[in-house]
Every structure is written in structure tokens, then in C-alpha cells.
């Protein structure tokens, strides 16, 4: 039976460190502030925003949620982002996605001041990551990295195989883990829907990250006994239960270590948003 | 003996297409203009700039070179870039690197209007590439892609192994070729100085791109007979002769196809700068 990598535990450790960093900032007269923008009434988004507020509270970050109606005019959202960009008490701005379809999501994400873009989604911050000098790393990739390292699984020199090339996870994670920096410097293979014979790659992985959003797609046939498996997938089934990309029951019988869903990457993602907010506040001093 | 992939020939084909596109632009009253900024008196840089001017001439692009002395003040370079950013007759701006050490190269590259950044080096353009919606792709990665496709070597679905993660070549190429778009969609493994047992990866490559800047490092032991080898390396030896990263004599006896150095990727890189300039002019209409 594989070792279970406990995301809740590591996230809690990081939150404790963040509280200490916030205390240092407060001593300097800086109260880290996070603005969360929620447009429309998607229930999943509302839940995520609630969890983010709860995480902020646990780390002494002041979080303010801006709720806007489903029919929000582009001008109004622009105005809100511009005013938050200009507000010195706000260090991080998060636009909860997806936003209603009549609003140009990429354009609004891009409108966020790169110095406050704690989700790391502006092209400026993605470009900095690509050059190996990241300022804010997107929260899920950052969470995957920290979860591995803080659980004792070295990344440096390893073969990391990532399945999925999304803008939010697979793509930035592939860049991050292959960069020449501490807790990275891995040889990375990025697999996706265009990959032929997936197991040809996954069977050579020291670390396998499943981030395809395809429930149970990684089976015992895709892994070796030395593999460390990180499951980023979280698809809700008909009963609302979260299902990972990895067939946990079968794969956990075979591999060296594995994350559960939920309780693996999820808590890390939320915590790294707090990390980025604290970092934004530190950079503002 | 491997097929020889002829970069000169493909570059010439592309230049002919570009001339046609320039003719269409001229009919609309638009003359594509490229500004090349050369700071200091590095002889290699001066040669590159001369070659770029010659390529521009061959494709009916109007190239203007701005020569600045080695002791150029930051303010003066800023002023030049700002004025070129504002000049409607200039569609592309290229800052020839390296620039003298007292000038902050990344900051000056970043100062170029992303709409005129035909080298694709601003973080804005790198971020767009990362999101799979490139505007200007850096010239060498773009040249490698076009060289493969136009020489009849399909990229889609193949395993591409890249050796070297430089900002100019390996990193953007890994992103480009793994993107979900035509002439890409490959499974890409990015190797580098932190990779242990390089041949473990290169021996599984359908396409191997050597972009490490380490003369002759890819030997016959690194390749299989089915491999298509692209050599991006160009290191000048003591006699000033350009040496690739691939041991051409030995490797060309074994593999399916290979680029020579010189005459492989080099002419493609220069031609894709013209491509990007024409595209910038087209986007400006």
C-alpha cells in the first residue's frame, strides 16, 4: 500500500508560517489585503470564494469579497478592477472564474495589475515564469511543487510526467518543474490529448501528475511501483462527490506514494493563494 | 546516410511567400518597416544585423538600423525605443542582444511595444505563447517548427525531445510544440543540465532538437535510426567555424534525417524574423 501524501497537513504547516510572516508585516504597519471578485451566482464559485475567505481568516489576511450580479456590465467590472489596482490596502486581486459568458474573461484577467495578480494568470506573470524568474506562480502548480517537497519527495533530477496541458495547471507546472531553480530542475514530459500511447510515457515517470480532468483515467497499468502520483483532478460525480483522475483504489496498491482526492492538492491550491497574497504584501513594502 | 534537411532551401521558399504578402500590404498602402537597434561594437552582433538587413531587402521589408555607441546612456536607449514604439511606419522592433553590460537588457527588451516585439521576447508575448495563443513566436523556435513541417516531418503526435532550456530556444520551443495547434500537438520532453542519463530520453525521441550550445554533445549513442535530428547549436571554434551540438559525421550515418550546421536552422531563424515583421504589419492594418 502506497504512502498517502497528506495535503491538509502540509497546507496547515504553511498557513502557520504565513501567520508568522503576516505578523512581521503588521509590525511594519502593513496588513495584507486580498480582494476576491465574484461575478454571477455559480454555486461552485460561491463555495470556492467562501473557502478562500476562510483560509484568509486563518492566516490573518484581510479578505474582501466583491459580489457582482450575473448581468454585470463590462464597464462596471473594469471600473472595479481599476479601483482595486489603485487601492494600496489591496495587495492581491482574484477574479473567480468562470465569469458569465458575456464578459471577456481573458481580457479581465489581463486587466489585473501584474503586481497584484496572485493567481499568476496575467501574461506578464506567465512570461516571468517562462523566463525562470517567477513572481507569482499559479496556485495549483505551486501547491503541487510544495506538496512534493514538503512531503519529502525530491523533484530535482527526477523524470516528471504531467498529463494535461491546461493553462491553470499542466502548462505552468511543466514550466515550473523544469526550471533551473531550487525544488525544480526536473526533466519534464508533458502529455495531453494528442499523446499517443500514454503509458509509454507514464511508465517511465518517477513522479506522475494527473491533471487532465478525466475521472479515473490513470489506472494501475499506467504506473510502476516506484512512482509518486499526484492527482490534481477533481470532477464532481452525479452525487456531488469529487473524483480524481487516478483510480485510487487500484493505483494506491501499486505505487510508492499517492495523494488522495479530496485532501491532496486541493487544500494546497487554496493555501498557495494566501502565500502569493502575503508575498505581494511583502513585495509592496 | 540520413536525409539532409535543407534550411537554406526552405528559408528561400518562405521569403518568396513573404514577398507576395508584402505586395498585398503595399497595395493597401502599408510598407512593412523593421527597426534594428545595435548598441556597441560587438563584431558578431554587427554581422547579425547586416544579415538581417539583407534578409529584409530580399523580402521587400524596409529595415532601418539604429547604431548607438558602447557608452550609450540608458535614457537615450529608452527614448529611442519609445519613439519607435510610437512610430506608425515601424511595425517591428528588434534590439540586437547582447547589449553592453551597464544597460539592463531584460528591462529594455520589456520596453518594446508587445505589438512590435517581432523577437517574441516580451513577457506579454511569452505569456500568449504559454496560453496557446501566440502572436509573435521567437524566431528560432518558430524556424525549427517550420523547417520540420515544410521538410515533410510531421510533428503532431510525435515524441519530441529537446535538449536545452534557454529562454531563446529550448523553453519556448517546448511550449510551442506541445501546444494544441496545427503543426504542433507533440508530446515534449525538455532535457537540460539537470537531466540525469540524457540518452534515457533521447533514445525514445522521434524528433530530437539539440539546443544546448555544447559542441558535439549529441553522439551516435544518443540516437536511434528512426530519429529526426535538428541541430540548433552554433558555437564558433578557434578558427571561427560554426560547430553544432550534434556530432554530424557520426550521427548522420545512423539517423533518418538531420540538419547541417551551418545551413540548417540558422537561415530559418533569420527568415522567421521577417515573417514576424510582415505579420506585425498585417496585424496593424
Interface residues (C-beta under 8 A of the other chain):
Chain A: X106 X122 X123 X124 X125 X126 X127 X128 X129 X130 X131 X132 X156 X157 X159 X165 X167 X171 X172 X174 X175 X178 X179 X180 X185 X186 X187 X188 X189 X190 X191 X192 X193 X194 X195 X196 X200 X201 X204
Chain B: X106 X122 X123 X124 X125 X126 X127 X128 X129 X130 X131 X132 X156 X157 X159 X165 X167 X171 X172 X174 X175 X178 X179 X180 X185 X186 X187 X188 X189 X190 X191 X192 X193 X194 X195 X196 X200 X201 X204
